[in-house]
Amino acid sequence: MRAVIQRVKESRVEVKGETVGRIGRGLLVLLGVGENDTEDDSRYLADKVSSLRIFADSRGMMNLSVGEVSGSVLIVSQFTLWGDCRKGRRPSFTRAAEPEKARRLYDRFVEKVASRGLPVATGIFGEMMDVHLVNDGPVTLLLDSEKAF
């Protein structure tokens, strides 16, 4: 699984002009599921995202997790994170998971993050979405479970 994590002051996702998910301070997670991903990948990334210490403490040091600052997490599916742009000019998405598998692992990721006591909002899997955010920092990180094991 691949994730782009952005520390945000606020974020929301709209589908067909209606807001379907909204958070204040917290993390926006764009999540892509690959063809070889498993429950272990979902668990690993959910644990990592939930515990990343990327919020400032009283000394201004990145020392606190999203839960420690009473933040929330907005999770948006994004299969294009598996786009391979090495050849030609059109991305290839052959390494992205099939929709049924991707939805199952995406849902598992959402459940796992929520099970840590974090408020979670989501987009709508498989829909065209407009994602709005106010990036805080900016702080943007890339995670790839394939590189973790």
Buried (B, 14 or more C-beta within 10 A) or exposed (E): BBBBBBBBEBBBBBBEEEEBBBBBBBBBBBBBBBEEBBEEBBBBBBEBBBEBEBBBEEEEEEEBBBBEBEBBBBBBBBBEBBBEEEEEEEBEBEBBBEBEBBBBBBBBBBEBBBEBEBBBBBBBBEEEBEBEBEEBEEBEBEBBBEEEE
